[in-house]
Amino acid sequence: HTGSHLFKEVLLGILRYKIVIYVTHQVEFLPEADLILVMKDGKITQAGKYNDILDSGTDFMDLVGAHTDALANVDSYETSNASSEKPTTNQEKEVTNDEEKPEKDSGKPRGQLVQEEEREKGKVGFTVYQKYMALAYGGAVIPLILLVQILFQVLSIGSNYWMTWVTPVSKDVEPPVSGFTLILVYVALAIASSFCILVRALLVAMTGLKMATELFTQMHLRIFRASMSFFDATPMGRILNRASTDQSVADLRLPGQFAYVAIASINILGIIGVMVQVAWQVLFIFIPVVAGCAWYRKYYISAARELARLAGISRSPLVHHFSETLSGITTIRSFDQEPRFHGDIMRLSDCLSRLRFHSIGAMEWLCFRMELLSTMAFAISLVIVVSAPEGVINPSFAG
């Protein structure tokens, strides 16, 4: 009675949503098991559900039959002894029936313990980027990085203007400054530009390190303080994927990509500003080119975003399968299941590779069209500069 009470209250009650490995010779508990492994002489001879093994007609059926006969003999003995005892009252019968009444939850569908990994939908809002940038010193370093890049762009354009202004058009024209002054100012501008690049690189590295450290610390605090139900419902591969692949993206790729976007945007604005200042007619070319780039970007970003998310959630099953295979390699070999596990991991690897291939293909699709638009814009700009009437555009600035 103690064993039955513990089995019902603990295994079927408190631990009903957890994975339990129960080793026993008591066959009366086997109908409640989801999977039964029959061992004989140190080897697993059968595996399956209760009714499937029972219908196979092996030694397991003889064991269950012998146990059933023994219970029948015990019940007949207790019945013969109980007939000579005082009958129980109605109240005692109700209490006994309530205690022996099994739980009637077999008809209710039980929720799946390990849920599939959720995938976000829709675009990434500005709030996400704002929270990410605020991880490093409250976001106070971001304006400083932009300021240093703007200063670098101004110095770079200024050095070009300086060389254009001080270089004589022909031998007959007297240069406005001496050669020593020309070289001195140009070297000073180059050193200042190099210093801006150094400061920008240091600020980007410090900001990226701070952001990655904050994400790493917050993730581990939540993992260490999570309840046991979290680890029961979350595969280990999913946690490893977050702590390895996703964290490496936060460590290495995100800071560089954010810096690249800022640098490229400021460079493009500077180039457009110079070209408009030299020949304002090119502005009519850049407006449709920018509109075309924005349309291509909007068309590309939705597909690329979903491909990246699918690749992210497809990596977790691969890591989880690999870790489980390593931990259960002895069991896999004992059941001769190496081909099946090899096929599963190849299938998961092919799924991840397929998504990465499509993601790279989408990126190349966008790059080809962007380069085509930029090449057309610069070609038309050069035609305008070269074919402009004399006196409209300064040749030195155009060069």
Steps between C-alpha positions, in 0.01 A plus 500: 500500500786740572655438160167548323434820692843641412460398137163671468575811701859563397566348159149553361433814701789727593734376225238456229654774281859379543700221341527207745708183458346235727681169549274237656386138500145601591313441179175652630649845445600436138167595332561861610841518328544678166791273402610166646848351466520129586845385613627145516853385579624861492359574154191682376285233337181697433389861481156645444167569662329266742240356262748464214746298709220298654365402158843389381466176700849490653628446852351831600148359456589204722628736768183710491286185498679358804458829682130508414450146630679588822278804550191288432607251769564782747163659422315168547675446834415852620140458383457177695642664811293812456173302487545400864575854617253776588369673193604856456260790531387716213723782617809277502411372154482855367839582649654184353352568160630854506851386589512224239336705229760557227550838348277545199728719302595243240237637267635854523770596257826563674706799389828440325791551736757625250346768282626598157719808484300811431587723208443874504300653219493843346765768483746584774384821664725793585446422869711185465792696355456770761516247785805336345686830466401599853686197641833683462518791741137590442565570131718802574787370284293469180483878430874522568570231238284684248673827580845346446391350169354832384826670596695239304280553194543878523877462525506260205297735283704794627827335396364451148382862485837616629688315228257633238533860617876521544598300191551732202299427188799561270865595518424864433278536809676587824404263791331679792726338760847354504570134452606459864171646623305278259668184627484610865125569494430182304701288744324666795160420348609141434626456859177646637300262280708205620447607862124512438511147359690381808256666741204362304640147508565520876153635572334233284703224669424630849131541422472157342680337792272673751185403310609137462598478868164637611310257279716210621454593865124547474456174310697299755326660795164398354623147425647450847188636667253311283272239653534128433196511274696723261770235455237227465324688220808648329740269314866533587584569135281810505685636803838417345396673178419818690819484706731421209384597151273790593749629755781487243285712268459754780875487570638523147245596237249743647743776610680490164174503305363795697826690446503410131146632452589828670829537307345416163206737556726792591733423206211492254360827633844660469547378143154618397564837666827549312349397167201728545727789597711448187216423258152541646349339190596154630240541771234405246682170453547414866133548589369213280805286589435542872132422444594184308740392774233554764251291301750215453592514867135478605446208263810319628483562875177307563631183334848533653354554848288184483789298356726612784238409758440159342875436495519598867230258614631226267838509670361409843370151401837425340694593815248318719515185287880505502523539880240228562680267259826545688338442838308191383756346266509176703124453475503581129762235433324241715185537288695521170350843425811667359358528144181663622681759712747565221211561261327731749805718554566517125138603442523775764834617360356511147204705624730756663732513197205547267377800696848653515539451125172679432600779740832552320322485165257771610793716611672458164174587325485830687872578458482450124211744460652755737830493313318528171309808617811665647702433185227651284479804728873568493518439123224751432663745744830475315324559169338812642829628640692438177232631263416813701562831320815694577475714810213306659720258696847569634729240336726469804210427735342266248821299487 
